[in-house]
Amino acid sequence: MSKNWRPATRLVHGGTLRSQYGETSEAIFMTQGFVYESSEAAEARFKGEDDGFIYARYGSPTNDMFEKRMCLLEGAEEARATASGMAAVAAAILCQLRAGDHIVAARALFGSCRWVVETLAPKYGIECTLVDGRHLENWEKAIRPNTRVMFLESPTNPTLEVIDIAGVARLANQVGAKLVVDNVFATPLFQKPLELGAHVVVYSATKHIDGQGRCLGGVVLSSKEWIDEEFQDYFRHTGPAMSPFNAWTLLKAVETLPLRVRQQTQSAAKIADFLAEQGQVARVVYPGRADHPQADIIAKQMTGGSTLVAFELKGGKAAAFALQNALRIVEISNNLGDSKSLITHPATTTHKNLTDEARAELGISGGTVRLSCGIEDTDDLLEDFAQALRKVPA
Ligand SMILES: *Cc1c(COP(=O)(O)O)cnc(C)c1O
């Protein structure tokens, strides 16, 4: 591994632990435990005098390869793979909090993330303030002396609003809080929260990292100090570890992550531009377009527009349903980041549990649709939208 290797090279070669058989493709180590050469070797391992494995809930070779590869991509010192994205989010937030602490989080969060900070944390005496994260003054006003964690995702689901990560990180540092960033929508290729000042990055590896709809997974990345001091014990003793089989699937998946995300992003950009010209479309939100409301922040913190497009149809829910039903290649699904293009109507699916008021605050109306571009041929996708829109009244 050379330090100068670029991401695409690191994602094919980084972190490989080759066995005595010299296999080309990385091996899967489906084992719960490990044996020791001698009693003395076991004693040394438990004293931490050598860094071998002890038990798969703590760490194992296939997971280690995946974690090292993710560190190389993210520019993090340490990572831990978890069974799902939510296991990563919940562990990264809760491991560092106790009763009496306070969280400030953006209100535009993936539904389960919002439940963790808004509903679960208060059960343990941890208060949470949700803010419109687009404006730094809202974060500043919400901070209290006992604020320990700030949490955001950017771009947000489903309306692709953007939050100034460096600005929120500065505010967190003023009170000694840790900023945790859910970087799923930007992908590790287009946004580097740790470089922007965030303390912890979390992923649902279920999305672009697998990218082929096969398994759940999550990753938590940070400094060695934070993982050792805040995260390690929580992770080892509450057991959110990823299965080695899923770690292997994801390890192989990251080899093609840049190829897939590049193709998905190219399609997203072209489809966003196409949709913006259509009479049935009221508004398109795409972080790669100059007319994104926060294009200035995007220029500072993202190097690509992402694989998702949000748009609003003038004809409301009826038009959104008609469009989704008329698409032939693009499938209706609440998932995202997949090699198959997927479309969602948030108001009736992923965001149906919010109150009308909360949905309105997030900019979700009956006409709002979220598209996740797959790796199909861009022209086929454009043709699919063109034929489907002909079935949507202007
Ligand atoms: C999907 C998702 C999660 C949760 O991940 P799972 O792997 O489904 O547990 C968290 N945050 C964001 C932004 C997501 O898209």
The ligand as an SDF file (V2000), in Angstrom:
LIG
                    3D

 15 15  0  0  0  0  0  0  0  0999 V2000
  -30.5400    3.7710    5.1920 C   0  0  0  0  0  0  0  0  0  0  0  0
  -30.0180    4.8700    6.0210 C   0  0  0  0  0  0  0  0  0  0  0  0
  -29.7280    4.6680    7.3700 C   0  0  0  0  0  0  0  0  0  0  0  0
  -29.9870    3.3430    8.0790 C   0  0  0  0  0  0  0  0  0  0  0  0
  -29.2380    2.3070    7.5420 O   0  0  0  0  0  0  0  0  0  0  0  0
  -29.6880    0.7520    7.5990 P   0  0  0  0  0  0  0  0  0  0  0  0
  -28.5380    0.0590    6.9520 O   0  0  0  0  0  0  0  0  0  0  0  0
  -30.9810    0.6380    6.8820 O   0  0  0  0  0  0  0  0  0  0  0  0
  -29.8180    0.4040    9.0460 O   0  0  0  0  0  0  0  0  0  0  0  0
  -29.2440    5.7320    8.0990 C   0  0  0  0  0  0  0  0  0  0  0  0
  -29.0530    6.9370    7.5380 N   0  0  0  0  0  0  0  0  0  0  0  0
  -29.3260    7.1750    6.2280 C   0  0  0  0  0  0  0  0  0  0  0  0
  -29.0990    8.5270    5.6680 C   0  0  0  0  0  0  0  0  0  0  0  0
  -29.8110    6.1430    5.4270 C   0  0  0  0  0  0  0  0  0  0  0  0
  -30.0900    6.3810    4.1410 O   0  0  0  0  0  0  0  0  0  0  0  0
  1  2  1  0
  2  3  1  0
  2 14  2  0
  3  4  1  0
  3 10  2  0
  4  5  1  0
  5  6  1  0
  6  7  2  0
  6  8  1  0
  6  9  1  0
 10 11  1  0
 11 12  2  0
 12 13  1  0
 12 14  1  0
 14 15  1  0
M  END
$$$$
